[in-house]
Amino acid sequence: MKDRNKEIYKVTLVGGTVNVVLLVFKFVAGIMGHSAAMLADAIHSLSDFVTDAIVLVFVHISGKPKDKSHDYGHGKYETLAMTIIGVALLGVAVGIVYSGAVKVVAWMQGAVLEAPGTLALWAALLSVILKEAVYRYSMVKARQLDSQAVEANAWHHRSDALSSIGTAVGIGGAIFLGERWTVLDPVASVVVGLFIVKVSLGLLRRGIGDLMEESLPDDVEAEMLRLAASVDGVAEPHDLRTRRIGNHYAIELHILMDGNITLNEAHDKASEVEELLRLHYGNDTHIAVHVEPK
C-alpha cells in the first residue's frame, strides 16, 4: 500500500509541476496576448493544480488501513476525491462557457474584439504537447495502480490538452484570418468549455455512483458468479451484491452445498471460493460468502 501511494504521489507531482509551469505561462500569454481563450485555458490549468493537491491529500487518507471507525478501510476517500475533481471541473467549464458567450454576444451587437497575439498561440501549442504527454503517463500509471483518483486526474490532463487544441485553433484563426474573425477566440473558449462539461459529468456520474453503492457492471458480476460456481462442490451462487470501496471490490454472495457435509468441510469450501475471488480481484477484496444447504 505504501509503495502504491508513493507511485500515486510521484505521478501527481509530475502533473502538478507541469501545471504550475503552464499556469504561469498561460496567464502571462493570455494577458499580454489579449486572448480570452488563453485566459480560459489558464483558469483550466489552475483547476488542474488544485485537483492535484486534492489527489495528494485524499490518497494519503485512503491509504490508511481499516480501523475501529472504518471497518471497510478508507478507500471511499479516493472516490470522494474523484467526485470533487468532477465538481471543480464542472465549475470551471461553466465559467469558461459563460465568459466566452458574453464576448460572442457583444461581438454580435457590434463590439470590436481585439485580436490575440502570437504569444498566446505558442502557449496553446506548448500546452497541447505537454498535457497530452502527462495524460498518457498518468493513464498508464492509473491502470497499473488501479487508482480512480489518478485516472480522473489523467482525464483532467487530457481535457486540458484538448481544450488547448481548441484554443490554438481559435487564436490562430483570429490572428491569421483578419479582424472579421477575431470572434473565433471567444468561440473557441465556449467550445472548450462545453467539452469540459462533458468530461466533468462523466467523472461525477462514476464518483456519485460509487459513493451511492452502485453495483459493479453486469459482466464483472457474471464473471464472479462463474468463478464461484467453478469450485468443486459449490452450486448455484446467487444473491450476489457488489460495490466499490475506493480501488477495491466488495463482494457478498450465497452458495449452495450438500447439506450432509460437515461444518468444517462447508467452511473450507467457502474459504476456497473466497481465495479464488481474491486471487482474481486482489488481496484487499472484501468477500462474504453465505453457505446454504441444497
N, C-alpha and C positions, 0 to 999 in steps of 0.2 A: 504493500500500500504506500509506504514512504517513497519507494522508487517511482511509483506511478505519479504521485503528487509532484515529485521533483521534475519529472518529464513535463507535466502539465504547466508547472511554473516556468520551465525553460521555454516552451512553445509560446506561452502568453507573453513572456518578457521580450521575445524576439518580435512578436507582433506589436507590442507596446512601444518598442524602440522605433520601429518603422513609423508607427502612428505619430509619435512625437515629432520626428523629422518632417513628415508630410504635413502635419498640423501647422507647424510654424511656416513652412514654405507656402502652403496654400493660402493662409491668411495674408501673408505679405503679397503674394501674387494676385490674390483677389482684390485687395485694397489698391495696390499700385497699378494693377491691370484693369481696374474698374469693371470687374466681372461678377455679376450676380450668381452665375452658375458656379464659378470657382469658390465664392464665399459659401454657397450652399454645400459644396463639396468639402470645404474646410470644416463646416459645422458637423458634417457626417464623420469626418476624421476625429473630431473632438468626442463624438459619441463613441467611436471605437476605443479611444483612450480610456474613457470612463468605464466601458464594459470590460476592458482588460483588467482594470482594478477590481471590478465586481467578481470576475472569474477567480482572481488570485485569493480574494477573501473567502468566497464560498467554497472553493475546492479545499482550502485548508480546513474549513469546518466539516465538510462532507467526508473528509478522510479520517475523522475521528472514529474509534471503534464504538460499538454499542455500549450503552451504559444503563443505569437504573431508569433514567428518564426516556431513553430511546432504545427500546428492545430490538428494533429493526435497524439500528445504526443511524447515521446522519446523511445517508445518500440523497434524501429528498432536497437537501440544501443545494445540491448541484442542479437539480431540476428547477428549483426556485431561481437559481442564477440564470438559467436559460430563459425563464419567463420574464425576469427583469430586463434581460437584454432585448427581448422581443418588445416589451413596453417602451424601452428607451428608443429603440429603432423606429417604432411607430410614431412616437412623439416627434422625432427628428424629421421623419418623412412628411408628416402633416405640415410642419413648419416650412419645409422646403417648397412643398406644393403651393401653400398659401402665398409665400413671398414671391415666387415666380409668377403666379396667376395675377397678383396685383400689378406687376410690371407689364404683363401682357395686356391687361385691360387698359392700363394707362397708355400704352402704345396704340391700341385700337382707338383711343379717344384723341389721338393726335400728338401725344407726347413724343419727344425725340429721345431715344435711348443712346447712351454713349457706347461706342464700340469698345470691346475689351482689347487689352494689349497682348502682345505675343508672349510676355512672361507668363500670363495665365494659361496660355496654350501649352507651353513647355511644362508647367506644373501639372496639368492634367495628364499629359503623356507619361511623365515620370510616375505619377500615381498609378496609372494603369499597370505599368510594368512591375512596380514594387508590390502593389497589393495583390496582384494575381500570383506572384511568386509566394507571398506569405500565405495566401489561401491554400495553394497546393501543398505547401509544407504543413500547414495546420491540419488539413483534412487527412493527410497520411497519418499524422500523429493521433488524430481523433479516433481513427479506426483501429490503430494499434492499441490505444489506451482505453477504447470503448468509453469515451467521455462525451456526454451530452453537451456540457458547457464548452468544451474545446470545439466541438462540431458547430455549435451555434455561433461561436466566435469566428470560426473559419468562414461561415456563410456571411458573417458581417464583413469580413475582409473582401470576399467575392463581390458583395453588393457595392462596396466602395470602389472596387476595380471597374465594375460595370457602370456605376454612376459616373466615374471619371471618363469612360468612353463617351457616354452621352454628353458630358461636359465638354470634352475635346471637340466633338462634332459641332456642338452649338457655338463654342467660342471660335472655332475655325471658320464656320460659316459666317459668323458675324464679322470676322476680320477680313476675310477674302472676298465676300460677295457684295460688299458695299453697304452704305448707310441704310438702305431699304431693308436689309436683312439683320440689323442689329437685334431684332426681336428674337432671333434664334437663340441668343444667350439665355434669356429667362425661360423660353420654351424648353430648352434642354434641361433646365433645373426642374421644371414641372414633370417632365418625362422621368427624370431620375427619381424624383420624389415618389411617383406612382409605383415605380419598380420596387423601391424600398418598402413601400406599404405592403406589397405582395409578400416579400420575404419576411417581414416582421409578423404578419398574420399567420404565416406558416409556422414560425417559431412559437408563437403564442398558442396556436392550436395544439402543438405537441406538448408544450410545457404545462398548459392547463389540463390537458388530457391525463398526463401522468400524475399531476397533483390531485386530480379528482378520481384517482384509482381506475383509470381506463384500462380495460383488458388488453393483453397483448394481441397482435394480429392473428387472424384465423389460421394462417399457415404455420405460425410458430406454435399455437396451441395444438394443432393437428399433429405436429411433429412430437410434442410432449406426450400425447396420448399413445402414439405409435411406439415411442421408446419405452414407456411404462408397460405396454402390452407385450413387448419383446422379451420380458423377463419370464423365465420358465415358471409355471405355477400361478402366474398372475393373469386374471381375466377381467375384461370389460372395465377398464379405467373410465371413470365418469365423474360428474360434478366438479369438473376442473375449474379452478379460479386462479387467475393470474393478474399480475400488475408489475410495474417497475418501481424499484426503490433506488433512485439515482441511476447508476450504471449496472445495477444488478436486477435479477428477476426474483419475484416471489411466486411460488407455485404451491397450490393446495389441491389435492385430488383424492378421490376414493377409488379403491380397487377391490375386486372380489377374489377370494381364495377358498380352497377346500375347507369346509367347516370342521373337518375331523383332524386337521393337523394340530400340532401343539402350539402353544403361545410363542415359545421360543422360535419355532420354525416360521410362524407368521411374521414375527419381528424381524428375523433375518431376511426374509423375502422383501419386506417393506424397506429395510435398510439397503438392500440391493437395488431397489428402484431409486431410492434417494441418491446412491452413489453413481448410478448411471446418469441421472439427470445432472448431478453436479459435474461429472466428467464432461458432459456436453455443454453446460451453460456456465460453468465456473464454480470454484470452491465457495464463493461468497453467496451463492444462490440460496435463498430461504425456501425450504421444502417441508411440507407437512403432508404425510400420507396416512389416510384413514383406511383401516382394513375392515372389510365386511365379509361374512360367510356366504358362500353360494350353495 
